[in-house]
Amino acid sequence: MKSIVDEAKGWVAVIVGFIACPCHLPITFPILLSLTAGTAFGAWLTNNTIMFGSILTVIFLVGLGLGFYWINETGKSAPNLASGPKSVVVVTSSVCDTCEDTISLWKTLKKDYRFNLKIVDLNTKEGRRFAGEKSIFSTPVTLINDRIAFRGLPKLARATAALKS
């Protein structure tokens, strides 16, 4: 579970990234120069404006990247078979040519591997709601442990590897 500290760490990184955004330099650079006037750092800033802008660009990119990663990913652990069987959801439609083959593939794998299988049809109210929540716009789509794993008919080897991982 994500703690408040972990989420705060992500937001601090995003805020630092936005503050360091190079598009703010026309405003922040003169302020920084006036605050550091007469110091060695102020002299360095005056002589190295391009390097300073490059450093801020890196801070901006890293701050946003890490911040959004920490906000979205902290606390999400990789699925573990020891914690129980995987959940496989196949989103299908009656007008889909490869949906029956996809369903057949997962039903065949269910005989050899332990996982929960659910078939969701887009032609039902529940199916449309589910697809809307997951931003699914095509069929067939296979979700493993609530993450989209395959679009279209997966190869047997890749589907097997996804169940083993």
C-alpha atoms as a printed R data frame, in Angstrom:
    type eleno elety resid chain resno       x       y       z
1   ATOM     1    CA   MET     A     1   0.000   0.000   0.000
2   ATOM     2    CA   LYS     A     2   1.212   3.475  -0.836
3   ATOM     3    CA   SER     A     3   1.968   5.624   2.191
4   ATOM     4    CA   ILE     A     4   1.388   9.347   2.460
5   ATOM     5    CA   VAL     A     5   5.151   9.878   2.625
6   ATOM     6    CA   ASP     A     6   5.677   8.011  -0.648
7   ATOM     7    CA   GLU     A     7   3.026  10.056  -2.427
8   ATOM     8    CA   ALA     A     8   4.397  13.296  -0.923
9   ATOM     9    CA   LYS     A     9   7.852  12.382  -2.219
10  ATOM    10    CA   GLY     A    10   6.379  12.123  -5.708
11  ATOM    11    CA   TRP     A    11   4.610  15.464  -5.457
12  ATOM    12    CA   VAL     A    12   7.756  17.191  -4.155
13  ATOM    13    CA   ALA     A    13   9.691  15.862  -7.152
14  ATOM    14    CA   VAL     A    14   6.969  17.097  -9.555
15  ATOM    15    CA   ILE     A    15   6.901  20.551  -7.935
16  ATOM    16    CA   VAL     A    16  10.707  20.823  -8.050
17  ATOM    17    CA   GLY     A    17  10.548  19.770 -11.687
18  ATOM    18    CA   PHE     A    18   8.022  22.484 -12.501
19  ATOM    19    CA   ILE     A    19  10.026  25.128 -10.656
20  ATOM    20    CA   ALA     A    20  13.158  24.090 -12.546
21  ATOM    21    CA   CYS     A    21  11.324  24.200 -15.887
22  ATOM    22    CA   PRO     A    22  13.525  26.063 -18.380
23  ATOM    23    CA   CYS     A    23  10.542  28.015 -19.695
24  ATOM    24    CA   HIS     A    24  10.571  29.943 -16.399
25  ATOM    25    CA   LEU     A    25  14.176  31.116 -16.903
26  ATOM    26    CA   PRO     A    26  13.258  34.588 -18.227
27  ATOM    27    CA   ILE     A    27  11.631  35.211 -14.834
28  ATOM    28    CA   THR     A    28  13.712  33.129 -12.427
29  ATOM    29    CA   PHE     A    29  17.178  33.770 -13.840
30  ATOM    30    CA   PRO     A    30  17.230  37.560 -13.241
31  ATOM    31    CA   ILE     A    31  15.806  37.024  -9.748
32  ATOM    32    CA   LEU     A    32  18.481  34.418  -9.002
33  ATOM    33    CA   LEU     A    33  21.207  36.690 -10.385
34  ATOM    34    CA   SER     A    34  20.083  39.591  -8.190
35  ATOM    35    CA   LEU     A    35  19.907  37.357  -5.111
36  ATOM    36    CA   THR     A    36  23.408  35.986  -5.705
37  ATOM    37    CA   ALA     A    37  25.028  39.263  -6.841
38  ATOM    38    CA   GLY     A    38  28.528  39.699  -5.424
39  ATOM    39    CA   THR     A    39  28.972  35.989  -4.664
40  ATOM    40    CA   ALA     A    40  31.053  33.364  -6.387
41  ATOM    41    CA   PHE     A    41  27.867  31.534  -7.377
42  ATOM    42    CA   GLY     A    42  26.475  34.726  -8.938
43  ATOM    43    CA   ALA     A    43  29.681  35.164 -10.955
44  ATOM    44    CA   TRP     A    44  29.503  31.533 -12.065
45  ATOM    45    CA   LEU     A    45  25.826  31.965 -13.126
46  ATOM    46    CA   THR     A    46  26.704  35.046 -15.173
47  ATOM    47    CA   ASN     A    47  29.438  33.195 -17.063
48  ATOM    48    CA   ASN     A    48  27.640  29.849 -17.464
49  ATOM    49    CA   THR     A    49  24.051  30.627 -18.412
50  ATOM    50    CA   ILE     A    50  23.796  27.864 -21.025
51  ATOM    51    CA   MET     A    51  25.164  25.252 -18.624
52  ATOM    52    CA   PHE     A    52  22.775  26.480 -15.923
53  ATOM    53    CA   GLY     A    53  19.853  26.188 -18.371
54  ATOM    54    CA   SER     A    54  20.981  22.676 -19.296
55  ATOM    55    CA   ILE     A    55  21.177  21.649 -15.643
56  ATOM    56    CA   LEU     A    56  17.674  23.023 -15.032
57  ATOM    57    CA   THR     A    57  16.396  21.108 -18.051
58  ATOM    58    CA   VAL     A    58  17.792  17.857 -16.643
59  ATOM    59    CA   ILE     A    59  16.310  18.621 -13.201
60  ATOM    60    CA   PHE     A    60  12.987  19.399 -14.880
61  ATOM    61    CA   LEU     A    61  12.887  16.122 -16.831
62  ATOM    62    CA   VAL     A    62  14.129  13.933 -13.981
63  ATOM    63    CA   GLY     A    63  11.830  15.630 -11.454
64  ATOM    64    CA   LEU     A    64   8.735  15.144 -13.567
65  ATOM    65    CA   GLY     A    65   9.672  11.623 -14.596
66  ATOM    66    CA   LEU     A    66  10.490  10.398 -11.096
67  ATOM    67    CA   GLY     A    67   7.650  12.333  -9.541
68  ATOM    68    CA   PHE     A    68   4.986  10.873 -11.791
69  ATOM    69    CA   TYR     A    69   6.568   7.435 -11.438
70  ATOM    70    CA   TRP     A    70   6.539   7.653  -7.634
71  ATOM    71    CA   ILE     A    71   2.979   8.981  -7.561
72  ATOM    72    CA   ASN     A    72   1.665   6.256  -9.857
73  ATOM    73    CA   GLU     A    73   3.848   3.256  -9.108
74  ATOM    74    CA   THR     A    74   4.848   3.375  -5.438
75  ATOM    75    CA   GLY     A    75   3.185   0.591  -3.551
76  ATOM    76    CA   LYS     A    76   2.266  -1.441  -6.613
77  ATOM    77    CA   SER     A    77   4.012  -4.726  -6.332
78  ATOM    78    CA   ALA     A    78   4.564  -7.209  -9.086
79  ATOM    79    CA   PRO     A    79   1.992  -9.981  -9.160
80  ATOM    80    CA   ASN     A    80   3.130 -13.009  -7.253
81  ATOM    81    CA   LEU     A    81   1.767 -16.507  -7.790
82  ATOM    82    CA   ALA     A    82   2.423 -17.272  -4.129
83  ATOM    83    CA   SER     A    83  -0.244 -14.705  -3.195
84  ATOM    84    CA   GLY     A    84  -2.844 -16.612  -5.187
85  ATOM    85    CA   PRO     A    85  -3.811 -17.387  -8.752
86  ATOM    86    CA   LYS     A    86  -3.551 -14.746 -11.436
87  ATOM    87    CA   SER     A    87  -6.654 -13.133 -12.791
88  ATOM    88    CA   VAL     A    88  -7.117 -13.229 -16.571
89  ATOM    89    CA   VAL     A    89  -9.893 -11.195 -18.152
90  ATOM    90    CA   VAL     A    90 -10.578 -11.503 -21.878
91  ATOM    91    CA   VAL     A    91 -12.599  -8.653 -23.375
92  ATOM    92    CA   THR     A    92 -14.459  -9.879 -26.447
93  ATOM    93    CA   SER     A    93 -17.236  -9.018 -28.856
94  ATOM    94    CA   SER     A    94 -19.596 -11.150 -30.892
95  ATOM    95    CA   VAL     A    95 -18.529  -9.359 -34.094
96  ATOM    96    CA   CYS     A    96 -14.824 -10.036 -33.498
97  ATOM    97    CA   ASP     A    97 -13.138 -12.587 -35.793
98  ATOM    98    CA   THR     A    98 -10.302 -13.586 -33.447
99  ATOM    99    CA   CYS     A    99 -12.188 -13.419 -30.140
100 ATOM   100    CA   GLU     A   100 -13.282 -17.066 -30.195
101 ATOM   101    CA   ASP     A   101  -9.686 -18.168 -30.833
102 ATOM   102    CA   THR     A   102  -8.499 -15.999 -27.946
103 ATOM   103    CA   ILE     A   103 -11.111 -17.444 -25.596
104 ATOM   104    CA   SER     A   104 -10.187 -20.954 -26.735
105 ATOM   105    CA   LEU     A   105  -6.478 -20.273 -26.097
106 ATOM   106    CA   TRP     A   106  -7.090 -19.121 -22.514
107 ATOM   107    CA   LYS     A   107  -9.514 -21.980 -21.804
108 ATOM   108    CA   THR     A   108  -6.866 -24.433 -23.036
109 ATOM   109    CA   LEU     A   109  -4.200 -22.822 -20.838
110 ATOM   110    CA   LYS     A   110  -6.562 -22.980 -17.858
111 ATOM   111    CA   LYS     A   111  -6.316 -26.767 -17.993
112 ATOM   112    CA   ASP     A   112  -2.548 -26.618 -17.361
113 ATOM   113    CA   TYR     A   113  -2.150 -23.440 -15.280
114 ATOM   114    CA   ARG     A   114  -3.873 -22.147 -12.185
115 ATOM   115    CA   PHE     A   115  -5.564 -18.798 -12.861
116 ATOM   116    CA   ASN     A   116  -9.006 -17.240 -12.718
117 ATOM   117    CA   LEU     A   117 -10.558 -16.659 -16.130
118 ATOM   118    CA   LYS     A   118 -13.341 -14.185 -16.844
119 ATOM   119    CA   ILE     A   119 -14.813 -13.441 -20.262
120 ATOM   120    CA   VAL     A   120 -16.281  -9.944 -20.669
121 ATOM   121    CA   ASP     A   121 -18.478  -9.287 -23.715
122 ATOM   122    CA   LEU     A   122 -18.581  -5.697 -24.982
123 ATOM   123    CA   ASN     A   123 -22.139  -6.274 -26.167
124 ATOM   124    CA   THR     A   124 -23.361  -6.249 -22.561
125 ATOM   125    CA   LYS     A   125 -23.871  -3.267 -20.278
126 ATOM   126    CA   GLU     A   126 -21.275  -4.654 -17.839
127 ATOM   127    CA   GLY     A   127 -18.829  -5.164 -20.706
128 ATOM   128    CA   ARG     A   128 -19.188  -1.595 -21.969
129 ATOM   129    CA   ARG     A   129 -18.729  -0.242 -18.431
130 ATOM   130    CA   PHE     A   130 -15.650  -2.414 -17.879
131 ATOM   131    CA   ALA     A   131 -14.115  -1.406 -21.219
132 ATOM   132    CA   GLY     A   132 -14.765   2.261 -20.469
133 ATOM   133    CA   GLU     A   133 -13.044   2.031 -17.091
134 ATOM   134    CA   LYS     A   134  -9.992   0.347 -18.647
135 ATOM   135    CA   SER     A   135  -9.932   2.517 -21.806
136 ATOM   136    CA   ILE     A   136 -10.326  -0.509 -24.056
137 ATOM   137    CA   PHE     A   137 -11.441   0.353 -27.579
138 ATOM   138    CA   SER     A   138 -10.762  -2.869 -29.487
139 ATOM   139    CA   THR     A   139 -11.184  -6.612 -29.103
140 ATOM   140    CA   PRO     A   140  -9.882  -9.036 -28.137
141 ATOM   141    CA   VAL     A   141  -7.920  -7.620 -25.209
142 ATOM   142    CA   THR     A   142  -6.455  -9.750 -22.433
143 ATOM   143    CA   LEU     A   143  -5.807  -8.309 -18.991
144 ATOM   144    CA   ILE     A   144  -3.654 -10.158 -16.506
145 ATOM   145    CA   ASN     A   145  -3.974  -9.005 -12.909
146 ATOM   146    CA   ASP     A   146  -5.862  -5.897 -14.029
147 ATOM   147    CA   ARG     A   147  -3.213  -4.767 -16.541
148 ATOM   148    CA   ILE     A   148  -3.519  -5.000 -20.302
149 ATOM   149    CA   ALA     A   149  -1.204  -7.815 -21.345
150 ATOM   150    CA   PHE     A   150  -2.270  -8.516 -24.935
151 ATOM   151    CA   ARG     A   151  -4.232  -6.870 -27.719
152 ATOM   152    CA   GLY     A   152  -5.359  -9.355 -30.314
153 ATOM   153    CA   LEU     A   153  -4.724 -13.092 -30.271
154 ATOM   154    CA   PRO     A   154  -1.554 -13.763 -28.252
155 ATOM   155    CA   LYS     A   155   0.959 -16.392 -29.291
156 ATOM   156    CA   LEU     A   156   0.833 -19.482 -27.067
157 ATOM   157    CA   ALA     A   157   4.441 -19.039 -25.887
158 ATOM   158    CA   ARG     A   158   3.887 -15.398 -24.878
159 ATOM   159    CA   ALA     A   159   0.634 -16.205 -23.074
160 ATOM   160    CA   THR     A   160   2.327 -19.047 -21.211
161 ATOM   161    CA   ALA     A   161   5.267 -16.817 -20.271
162 ATOM   162    CA   ALA     A   162   2.870 -14.139 -18.980
163 ATOM   163    CA   LEU     A   163   1.221 -16.713 -16.718
164 ATOM   164    CA   LYS     A   164   4.568 -17.936 -15.387
165 ATOM   165    CA   SER     A   165   6.015 -14.484 -14.667
